[in-house]
Amino acid sequence: MERNPQEAEIARQTLERYSGCEASAFCSNLILTNFPRYVDYFSRTREVPIHEGSMFKVSHCPKEDVSILDFKIGSPAAALVVDICSFLPFRASMLLGMCGGLRRRYQVGEYLVPVASIRGEGTSDFYFPAEVPALANFLMQKAVTDVLEEEKAPYHIGITYTTNMRFWEFNEEFKNRLKATKAQGIEMECATLFAASYKRKFTLGALLLISDLPLNHDGIKTKQSSQFVYDTYTSDHVEKGIKILRAARVMQSKKVKGAYHRNLASAPAV
């Protein structure tokens, strides 16, 4: 895709304003997340500083060549972060997010590997017509499952429904429509991230933590249950994300199919 120099410069300036640090500080591997606590954990365990701008909270670990960025919640923010980050030389990127599990057998704390997302959020319409699917990057999701298999972590593979409706649990019409889609999880960003990254040729995968079971009796996330999820699973989720990025870079160095050509340049695997 041809890069517009003026657009690239505006993207760089926007990233710097929103993140509170220079674009040159970003490493070549990127973790995207919705959770400032993930950035706090990363900063604390790597002993690296946190930067905050007008929107994002970020931290960089040059030793591991990984940056982590909290872009907040929702599809408009997801579109924005891909649009501006696609102008930087990131080699591999991962969303570490959470989702509501939509199968009774699922358990909080298990992982969901989304191969695609239903575009119920509207923002992805900016990138493609309605008939174009929102697919995760194959190489990245292969790296995800390789790491999960290696660590014998409990996980499921499926599709998610991406919505902009946050308080949907009490909307019976929406719930019936959701059940009819046969989606395995529900969240608010994946379809936008997948569509935008495909449009921008930005190598992006996702690993979702099942944080609640909203269709089950007493399964809706509460303040107390949310705190439990953070306290129990933050470290595992972040560490797996870093291992996945490392695995993806090894795959890229071997020219495994699935990455965009601009991500296969001569930079060594970490």
C-alpha atoms as one frame of an Amber mdcrd trajectory, in Angstrom:
protein
   0.000   0.000   0.000   1.394   3.396  -0.977   2.101   5.560   2.040   1.153
   9.226   1.962   4.025  11.252   3.526   1.692  13.876   4.989  -0.591  11.201
   6.457   2.437   9.437   7.931   3.631  12.646   9.596   0.207  13.409  11.061
  -0.027   9.809  12.314   3.351  10.173  14.028   2.389  13.446  15.681  -0.951
  12.019  16.781   0.728   9.001  18.369   3.156  11.248  20.208   0.388  13.524
  21.499  -1.800  10.631  22.591   1.004   8.549  24.135   3.126  11.259  25.750
   6.388   9.961  24.252   8.383  10.103  21.040   7.477   7.688  18.264  11.133
   6.628  18.187  10.719   5.163  21.692   8.429   2.403  20.434   9.920  -1.044
  20.006   9.287  -3.256  16.981   6.820  -5.547  18.793   3.567  -4.116  20.139
   1.006  -5.277  22.680  -2.343  -3.504  22.458  -4.652  -3.717  25.424  -7.699
  -2.084  27.007  -6.345  -2.324  30.516  -4.048   0.202  32.200  -3.312  -2.460
  34.824  -1.563  -4.487  32.130   0.705  -1.542  31.434   1.331  -1.172  35.176
   2.289  -4.858  35.435   4.593  -4.623  32.422   6.280  -1.511  33.789   6.715
  -2.960  37.260   8.095  -6.329  36.186  10.432  -4.874  33.538  11.427  -1.859
  35.652  10.690   0.566  32.824   8.796   3.874  32.979   5.198   4.584  32.007
   4.260   7.418  29.644   0.806   8.950  29.428  -0.520  11.387  26.884  -3.979
  12.709  26.190  -5.379   9.240  25.456  -2.904   6.342  25.675  -0.839   4.831
  28.465   2.331   3.141  27.224   5.530   1.509  28.382   8.572   0.288  26.438
  11.085  -2.459  27.200  14.001  -2.181  24.755  15.647  -5.274  26.269  12.739
  -7.440  25.079  11.936  -5.179  22.119   8.297  -4.897  23.252   6.046  -1.887
  23.781   2.618  -2.081  25.430  -0.152   0.439  24.774  -3.506   0.850  26.494
  -5.835   2.378  23.900  -8.942   2.407  26.116 -12.255   0.767  25.145 -14.388
   0.515  22.033 -14.225   0.240  18.272 -13.470   3.919  17.458 -10.380   3.759
  19.682  -9.424   0.431  18.090  -9.629   1.952  14.610  -7.590   4.962  15.660
  -4.764   2.983  17.212  -4.318   0.775  14.148  -4.529   3.719  11.760  -1.734
   5.602  13.487   0.434   2.643  14.526   0.421   1.234  10.997   2.785   4.035
   9.988   5.454   2.860  12.434   7.791  -0.090  11.659   6.146  -2.625  13.976
   6.918  -6.218  12.992   4.280  -8.013  15.057   1.423  -6.880  17.263  -1.027
  -8.523  19.641  -4.288  -7.572  21.271  -4.535  -8.798  24.842  -8.225  -8.289
  25.557 -11.110  -9.847  27.430 -14.423 -11.223  26.262 -17.642 -12.643  27.553
 -17.760 -16.395  26.963 -20.955 -17.513  25.221 -20.827 -21.259  25.901 -22.015
 -22.824  29.136 -18.974 -25.089  29.324 -16.545 -22.181  29.268 -14.829 -21.126
  32.472 -13.579 -17.717  33.573  -9.815 -17.675  33.134  -9.764 -19.787  29.990
  -8.579 -18.252  26.740 -10.412 -17.681  23.472  -8.434 -17.470  20.244 -10.558
 -15.513  17.757 -10.047 -16.463  14.126 -12.656 -13.940  13.003 -15.177 -11.471
  14.368 -18.726 -10.546  13.390 -18.837  -6.894  12.410 -21.644  -5.726  14.661
 -19.917  -2.537  15.768 -20.254  -0.344  12.665 -16.779   1.198  12.686 -15.323
  -1.442  10.384 -17.720  -0.253   7.661 -15.257   2.597   7.123 -12.663   0.099
   5.851 -14.623  -2.467   3.836 -18.076  -3.276   2.465 -20.316  -5.380   4.707
 -19.592  -8.647   2.880 -15.856  -8.563   3.685 -15.102 -10.710   6.771 -13.020
  -9.483   9.704 -10.264 -12.087  10.002  -7.358 -12.264  12.416  -3.879 -12.531
  10.921  -3.114 -16.222  10.332   0.560 -16.113  11.299  -0.181 -14.368  14.576
  -2.981 -16.763  15.530  -0.725 -19.711  14.686   1.826 -18.247  17.083  -0.926
 -17.869  19.692  -2.010 -21.511  19.509   1.590 -22.747  19.413   2.340 -20.973
  22.707  -0.923 -22.096  24.319  -0.273 -25.707  23.297   3.299 -25.546  24.558
   2.127 -24.268  27.931  -0.882 -26.614  28.031  -3.179 -23.657  28.681  -6.958
 -24.187  28.456  -8.293 -22.414  25.382 -11.043 -22.373  22.776 -11.009 -21.336
  19.116 -13.894 -19.523  17.490 -15.424 -16.260  16.396 -16.454 -13.281  18.460
 -19.284 -10.829  18.072 -17.995  -7.256  18.208 -20.548  -4.766  19.474 -20.679
  -1.125  20.504 -23.519  -1.842  22.929 -21.995  -2.122  26.392 -25.171  -2.745
  28.424 -26.581  -5.413  26.110 -27.067  -8.077  28.788 -30.555  -6.721  29.557
 -31.671  -6.378  25.941 -33.556  -9.577  25.058 -33.865  -8.750  21.358 -30.115
  -8.307  21.071 -29.433 -11.460  23.084 -31.621 -13.525  20.748 -29.803 -12.119
  17.732 -26.465 -12.816  19.404 -27.381 -16.444  20.079 -28.426 -16.880  16.458
 -24.921 -15.927  15.262 -23.354 -18.894  17.129 -20.474 -16.664  18.216 -18.267
 -18.071  20.974 -17.443 -14.738  22.587 -18.560 -11.120  22.714 -16.326  -8.061
  22.965 -16.005  -4.518  21.625 -12.871  -4.235  19.464 -11.805  -7.314  17.481
 -13.789  -6.798  14.275 -12.514  -3.230  14.019  -8.928  -4.219  14.766  -8.984
  -7.080  12.266 -10.575  -5.019   9.494  -8.327  -2.002  10.042  -5.181  -4.121
  10.254  -6.091  -5.929   7.027  -6.665  -2.608   5.297  -3.434  -1.153   6.654
  -1.316  -4.331   6.246  -0.568  -4.314   9.945   0.289  -7.780  11.313  -2.097
  -8.192  14.242  -3.353 -11.137  16.270  -5.396 -11.498  19.439  -5.592 -13.534
  22.615  -8.749 -12.983  24.631  -9.242 -13.904  28.268 -12.732 -15.103  29.144
 -13.578 -12.703  31.959 -17.288 -13.437  32.413 -20.126 -15.676  31.209 -22.881
 -13.145  30.511 -25.504 -15.594  29.228 -25.266 -17.749  32.345 -27.242 -17.130
  35.508 -25.221 -14.749  37.705 -22.529 -14.678  35.008 -22.492 -10.952  34.261
 -19.282  -9.194  35.224 -19.412  -7.219  38.477 -16.960  -4.933  40.210 -15.925
  -7.776  42.502 -15.560 -10.399  39.772 -13.619  -7.964  37.593 -11.153  -7.350
  40.408 -10.734 -11.114  40.838  -9.948 -11.531  37.132  -7.323  -8.783  37.214
  -5.703 -10.101  40.375  -5.652 -13.697  39.160  -4.861 -13.554  35.452  -3.030
 -10.335  34.564   0.477 -11.727  34.845  -0.258 -14.882  32.847  -2.025 -12.964
  30.075   0.756 -10.418  29.630   3.564 -12.978  29.786   1.819 -15.135  27.205
   1.459 -12.116  24.952   5.208 -11.492  25.072   5.965 -15.155  24.323   3.547
 -15.044  21.381   5.279 -12.001  19.911   8.605 -13.779  20.230   7.208 -16.889
  18.531   5.732 -14.790  15.738   9.064 -13.112  15.070  10.757 -16.500  14.763
   8.071 -17.559  12.283   8.577 -14.344  10.314  12.335 -14.947  10.168  11.591
 -18.334   8.604   9.243 -16.724   6.053   6.236 -18.648   7.357   3.210 -17.634
   5.315   0.742 -15.171   6.760   2.657 -11.974   7.552   2.581  -8.907   5.343
   5.691  -8.429   3.224   6.638  -5.176   4.918   6.912  -7.127   8.199   9.414
  -9.600   6.728  12.346  -7.210   6.421  15.775  -8.118   7.704  15.210  -7.262
  11.386  16.213 -10.318  13.443  13.798 -12.333  15.536  13.793 -11.427  19.233
